[in-house]
Amino acid sequence: MSEQGFSPTTILSNLLILLLPVPIIIHELRIPRKQKLIIFLTLGFSGFIAVLDIARIVLLQVGMASQEVSAMFHDHFSGLAEC
């Protein structure tokens, strides 16, 4: 399986890591507000990584498509250059 096959799993796990502890942090964790903010910022990096992962997948797909188009044009027009 290609690396792209694992990407949705990675994105889902990143989002779950971000979202699952939020209710516990808000309602059950008895620590100062400043420490909760630090925890939320740390978890926020997971959301940032998920966004970067989505951007990576999109850019890979665009790059692969442009390589296919580029190869198609090269194959089609390479015969004309020899004439």
C-alpha positions, 0 to 999 in steps of 0.5 A: 500500500502506498503512503497515501493510503495511510494519510486518512488514518493519520489525519483522523488520529491527529484530530482524535488526539486533539479532540478526545481530551478536551472535555476532560481538560475542561470539566474534570482537570483541577489545575490553574487556568494558565496550565490548562491554556498550556495544555490546549496550546500543546494539543493545538499543535496536533491540529496544526499538524493535521492541517499540514498533513492535508496540505501535503496530500493535496500538493502530492496529488497535484504534483502527481497529476502535473507529472502525468500531464507533463509525461503525456505531452512529452510522449505526444510531442517528442515525435514532432521534434524528430521531424 
